[in-house]
Amino acid sequence: MTAILDHSTPVIAIGATGPYGQAQIAFMQEAGTSIVGLVAPGRGGTTTGGLPTFDVIADAVASTGAKAAMIYTPALGVKDAL
């Protein structure tokens, strides 16, 4: 199966609610990516960076009509991994 995405494809971002993740979202939006919401367990019903935040992916998809998802997980530094 082939997926065709373009600048109009609505995307949800999973786990991008911290400062670094929000910076990445801002860069993506500036480049034309249509970010329509965020998913972060325990933060549902809030707004993060002007975007609605949901507890689970199913709620985000149902509410926003998202057709794609981006999973954001920053790499741990060596100090963090110890």
C-alpha contacts under 8 A as a table, 3 or more apart, distances in Angstrom:
res1	aa1	res2	aa2	distance
5	L	8	S	7.81
5	L	9	T	5.84
6	D	9	T	5.55
7	H	32	G	5.75
7	H	33	T	5.28
7	H	34	S	6.26
8	S	33	T	7.30
8	S	34	S	6.01
9	T	33	T	7.72
9	T	34	S	6.28
9	T	66	A	7.48
9	T	67	K	6.42
9	T	68	A	7.15
10	P	33	T	7.99
10	P	34	S	5.20
10	P	35	I	6.04
10	P	36	V	5.92
10	P	64	T	7.80
10	P	65	G	6.94
10	P	66	A	4.64
10	P	67	K	5.64
10	P	68	A	6.48
11	V	33	T	7.67
11	V	34	S	5.96
11	V	35	I	4.78
11	V	36	V	5.75
11	V	37	G	7.26
11	V	66	A	5.22
11	V	67	K	6.18
11	V	68	A	4.77
11	V	69	A	5.25
11	V	70	M	7.00
12	I	35	I	5.76
12	I	36	V	5.69
12	I	37	G	4.90
12	I	38	L	5.43
12	I	39	V	7.19
12	I	60	A	7.30
12	I	61	V	7.81
12	I	66	A	6.17
12	I	68	A	6.52
12	I	69	A	4.81
12	I	70	M	6.27
13	A	16	A	6.19
13	A	35	I	7.07
13	A	37	G	6.44
13	A	38	L	4.77
13	A	39	V	6.27
13	A	69	A	5.78
13	A	70	M	4.81
13	A	71	I	5.98
13	A	72	Y	6.89
14	I	38	L	5.72
14	I	39	V	4.70
14	I	40	A	6.42
14	I	69	A	7.07
14	I	70	M	6.04
14	I	71	I	4.74
14	I	72	Y	5.82
15	G	21	G	7.68
15	G	38	L	7.24
15	G	39	V	6.08
15	G	40	A	5.41
15	G	71	I	6.54
15	G	72	Y	5.34
15	G	73	T	6.60
16	A	20	Y	7.74
16	A	21	G	4.25
16	A	22	Q	6.02
16	A	25	I	7.52
16	A	38	L	7.05
16	A	39	V	7.86
16	A	40	A	7.76
16	A	71	I	7.87
16	A	72	Y	5.56
16	A	73	T	7.57
17	T	21	G	5.79
17	T	22	Q	5.90
17	T	38	L	7.49
17	T	40	A	7.20
17	T	48	T	6.59
18	G	21	G	5.24
18	G	22	Q	5.98
19	P	22	Q	5.10
19	P	23	A	6.22
20	Y	23	A	5.09
20	Y	24	Q	6.40
21	G	24	Q	5.08
21	G	25	I	6.24
21	G	72	Y	7.07
21	G	74	P	8.00
22	Q	25	I	4.96
22	Q	26	A	6.18
22	Q	49	G	6.90
23	A	26	A	5.08
23	A	27	F	6.33
24	Q	27	F	5.10
24	Q	28	M	6.23
25	I	28	M	5.07
25	I	29	Q	6.15
25	I	35	I	7.59
26	A	29	Q	5.09
26	A	30	E	6.15
27	F	30	E	5.09
27	F	31	A	6.28
28	M	31	A	5.04
28	M	32	G	6.45
28	M	33	T	5.39
29	Q	32	G	5.02
29	Q	33	T	4.88
29	Q	34	S	6.40
29	Q	35	I	6.72
30	E	33	T	7.37
36	V	51	L	6.64
36	V	52	P	7.63
36	V	64	T	6.32
36	V	66	A	7.04
37	G	51	L	5.20
37	G	52	P	5.10
37	G	53	T	5.90
37	G	54	F	7.61
37	G	60	A	6.70
37	G	64	T	7.03
38	L	48	T	7.69
38	L	51	L	6.72
38	L	52	P	6.30
38	L	53	T	4.65
38	L	54	F	6.18
38	L	60	A	7.35
39	V	43	R	7.92
39	V	44	G	7.50
39	V	53	T	5.54
39	V	54	F	4.75
39	V	55	D	5.68
39	V	56	V	6.06
39	V	57	I	6.23
39	V	60	A	6.93
40	A	43	R	5.61
40	A	44	G	6.89
40	A	53	T	6.75
40	A	54	F	6.16
40	A	55	D	5.32
40	A	56	V	7.17
41	P	44	G	6.68
41	P	54	F	7.14
41	P	55	D	4.20
41	P	56	V	6.46
42	G	55	D	5.76
43	R	46	T	6.07
43	R	53	T	6.38
43	R	54	F	6.44
43	R	55	D	5.98
44	G	53	T	5.12
44	G	54	F	3.86
44	G	55	D	4.38
44	G	56	V	7.87
45	G	52	P	7.06
45	G	53	T	5.98
45	G	54	F	6.07
45	G	55	D	7.85
46	T	52	P	6.18
46	T	53	T	5.42
46	T	54	F	7.55
47	T	50	G	5.69
47	T	51	L	5.28
47	T	52	P	4.56
47	T	53	T	5.44
48	T	51	L	5.25
48	T	52	P	6.42
48	T	53	T	6.33
53	T	60	A	7.70
54	F	57	I	7.19
54	F	59	D	6.46
54	F	60	A	5.71
55	D	59	D	7.38
56	V	59	D	5.62
56	V	60	A	6.62
57	I	60	A	5.05
57	I	61	V	6.15
58	A	61	V	5.23
58	A	62	A	6.09
59	D	62	A	5.12
59	D	63	S	6.04
60	A	63	S	5.25
60	A	64	T	5.86
60	A	65	G	7.72
60	A	66	A	7.38
61	V	64	T	5.34
61	V	65	G	5.06
61	V	66	A	5.00
61	V	67	K	7.54
62	A	65	G	5.80
62	A	66	A	7.83
66	A	69	A	7.49
76	L	79	K	7.95
76	L	80	D	5.73
76	L	81	A	6.10
77	G	80	D	5.15
77	G	81	A	6.32
78	V	81	A	5.19
78	V	82	L	6.61
79	K	82	L	5.61
